[in-house]
Amino acid sequence: MALYKYVLHHAANTTPKWFLETLGVYVSQLNDCAYCVDHHFSGLKRLLKDEARASAIRSALQSGSFSGVFTDAEAIALRYADVLTRTPQAQDALKSCVDAMRRAGVDDGQILEVNQVVSYFNYANRTVVGLGVTTDGDILGLSPGNSENPDDWSHA
């Protein structure tokens, strides 16, 4: 859980938290991890406070058509997430995505944030699916609210 908090909720992250959650939802969808899709999409909706925007994001993630919903930089990051999730051995494709993110104005720190969230969710999805975790009885969408204190797990 500490890894989760440091990757998604680190105080020094500059990528918006809603987009980091979006990456997590997308990776979880690609990995067919219903628990993480449901949980993190609920968290994404809570962060956005905009039902129409959340619905548009969900539709875009499900269709794989990102134009009109995401900026160019966000769409490239989502493509990177797809390649890293489905074909992590595709070094040329990954390099192409990283280069495209840079051209779109994403700095190296943000590229690392994207990489860490995508990698974390691939790990977490395999853990959740491998253990048969379900959302039965869960309160969906909760996440630690205090990014400044890595030991504060109170939920917002």
Long-range contacts (C-beta under 8 A, 24 or more apart in sequence): 1-153, 2-150, 3-120, 4-120, 4-124, 5-144, 5-150, 5-153, 6-150, 7-116, 7-117, 7-120, 8-117, 8-120, 8-143, 9-143, 9-144, 9-147, 10-147, 10-150, 11-147, 11-148, 13-113, 13-147, 14-107, 14-109, 14-110, 14-113, 15-110, 15-113, 15-114, 17-47, 17-147, 18-44, 18-47, 18-48, 19-74, 19-77, 20-113, 20-117, 21-47, 22-57, 22-61, 22-74, 22-78, 23-77, 23-78, 23-81, 23-114, 23-117, 23-118, 23-121, 24-117, 24-120, 24-121, 25-57, 25-58, 25-61, 26-61, 26-78, 26-81, 26-82, 27-81, 27-85, 27-117, 27-118, 27-121, 27-122, 27-125, 28-121, 28-125, 29-61, 29-62, 30-81, 30-82, 30-85, 30-86, 31-85, 31-121, 31-122, 31-125, 31-126, 31-129, 32-129, 33-124, 33-125, 33-128, 33-129, 34-134, 34-135, 35-128, 35-129, 35-133, 35-134, 35-135, 36-121, 36-124, 36-125, 36-128, 38-135, 38-140, 39-135, 39-138, 39-140, 39-141, 41-141, 42-140, 42-141, 43-140, 43-141, 43-142, 43-143, 45-141, 46-141, 46-156, 71-104, 72-104, 73-101, 73-104, 73-105, 73-106, 76-100, 76-101, 76-104, 76-106, 77-101, 77-106, 77-114, 80-114, 80-115, 80-118, 81-114, 81-118, 84-115, 84-118, 84-119, 84-122, 85-118, 85-122
